[in-house]
Amino acid sequence: MRSVRNVLIVGSGAAGCAAAILFARDGAAVELIEIKPDLSALGSGITVQGNALRVLRQLGVWNEVAAAGYAFNTVGLRTPDGTLLVEMEDVRTGGPDLPATVGMYRPALARILTEAAAAAGAKLCYGTTVESLAHDADGVDVTFSDGTSSRYDLVIGADGVRSQIRSLLGIKLESKPTGMGIWRVFTSRPESVTRTDLYYRGACYIAGYCPTADDSLYAYLVEGAQDRAHLTPGQRLEIMRDLASHYHGPWDDIRAVMTDPGTINYTWFESHLLPPPWNRGRVVLIGDAAHTCPPTIAQGAAMALEDAAVLADVLLAADDLDQAAFDAFTARRFDRVKTVVEESVQLGQWMLDGVEGNVPALMGKVMGLVSQPA
Ligand SMILES: Cc1cc2nc3c(=O)[nH]c(=O)nc-3n(C[C@H](O)[C@H](O)[C@H](O)COP(=O)(O)OP(=O)(O)OC[C@H]3O[C@@H](n4cnc5c(N)ncnc54)[C@H](O)[C@@H]3O)c2cc1C
């Protein structure tokens, strides 16, 4: 008898949708619940690296991702005045037949993944969350925010950095700010931007950009974390434009199209890593609910997608959903995720400390690791 006949997945981000597609495709009855009332039509961009693309291909959405996003295989390093120091071939962590990177508009990726989950047979329910859960040896009883309840073989908490499922399990995990804050703008793509260029130092720790489609990009400026919560949209635009004025080359073209206050976002970097195991009974945490890292290496969504793929691989092959099956899952994930989280934090810490760290060695280590199959 199959070990997972029905599964509840909480959170329709990259991790939750990927898990929904894989479990539903295998014949499990999948319910995917999302606390937001609908699929957001607004958002920023995301840098999707090869190892994430490898999972997206496994999910059957690679063609749609390639059509909606902007693929590139090099990365540039520039000085604040815009001088191009070097253009490097980027590591194709998903293998030679996938690009090194695809930049995407986050809502476009979310739409592709949720549509694929629905097409695989998952039942999506927006505006819903879990009120309480109780797990025993054979299943999990769940009560929902609308008062209804149901029983599942498996519950997957894919509900992000401040996971409610994690709290309901009584797991204490402190997300620590890393000391950096990031300004992001989503806007139209000037012709001068055809890949990511990174500018280190100047008025910010990092300035960079990533094309997300023929007609769009997102650009970012990383500063020391500050309390920016009470600024009006107009003030946000003004501050980001002022910081951006210290960077030139393609940044001059980007600044010229940074005019809409509604497209500016500011958030702090933070990190956490849940020690093994990532389950309590038949409730398991994946993605940011279990681990989160600053986007200094742009691997968060990749790790979330890989979690889902490995979880499906392990649990769908298990005869029984016992602790050994969950331990096998966490064992395949923990060291890899730990390295990504720790090195992502380290990269930012060197900048905060003004230390000349060995960035090529760090990047080589992480890129080599994530190039291996998950
Ligand atoms: C500024 C910034 C930039 C980043 N840039 C990149 C990048 O370029 N590349 C990259 O790979 N990663 C990047 N990341 C990391 C990446 O965004 C995350 O690692 C990734 O989104 C995690 O996916 P997830 O599915 O685990 O969680 P999420 O994407 O957070 O999805 C969780 C979902 O659960 C829902 N939810 C929450 N609570 C509940 C609840 N109680 N009930 C039901 N649903 C709930 C949420 O609404 C959400 O839809 C960045 C992160 C930050 C902060």
The ligand as an ORCA input file, in Angstrom:
! r2SCAN-3c Opt
* xyz 0 1
  C      15.207     40.292     -0.409
  C      15.250     38.857     -0.820
  C      15.716     38.516     -2.074
  C      15.800     37.178     -2.455
  N      16.278     36.869     -3.683
  C      16.402     35.574     -4.057
  C      16.927     35.240     -5.321
  O      17.244     36.105     -6.122
  N      17.039     33.904     -5.619
  C      16.669     32.912     -4.754
  O      16.815     31.720     -5.064
  N      16.157     33.226     -3.535
  C      15.999     34.513     -3.182
  N      15.467     34.834     -1.964
  C      15.006     33.754     -1.088
  C      13.674     33.200     -1.570
  O      12.739     34.251     -1.771
  C      13.111     32.214     -0.538
  O      14.126     31.349     -0.090
  C      12.000     31.380     -1.161
  O      10.942     32.226     -1.571
  C      11.478     30.356     -0.152
  O      10.385     29.679     -0.712
  P       9.296     29.005      0.246
  O       8.308     28.369     -0.665
  O       9.983     28.177      1.271
  O       8.659     30.210      1.055
  P       7.803     31.458      0.540
  O       8.196     31.846     -0.830
  O       7.910     32.484      1.610
  O       6.320     30.899      0.454
  C       5.582     30.637      1.620
  C       4.114     30.754      1.280
  O       3.357     30.358      2.431
  C       2.310     31.293      2.625
  N       1.971     31.268      4.057
  C       2.614     31.856      5.062
  N       2.032     31.584      6.223
  C       0.971     30.777      5.945
  C      -0.026     30.164      6.733
  N      -0.044     30.314      8.068
  N      -0.974     29.406      6.117
  C      -0.961     29.253      4.758
  N      -0.037     29.820      3.961
  C       0.922     30.571      4.549
  C       2.884     32.611      2.171
  O       1.870     33.545      1.854
  C       3.679     32.172      0.937
  O       2.883     32.160     -0.224
  C      15.385     36.161     -1.550
  C      14.901     36.501     -0.290
  C      14.841     37.834      0.073
  C      14.339     38.186      1.459
*
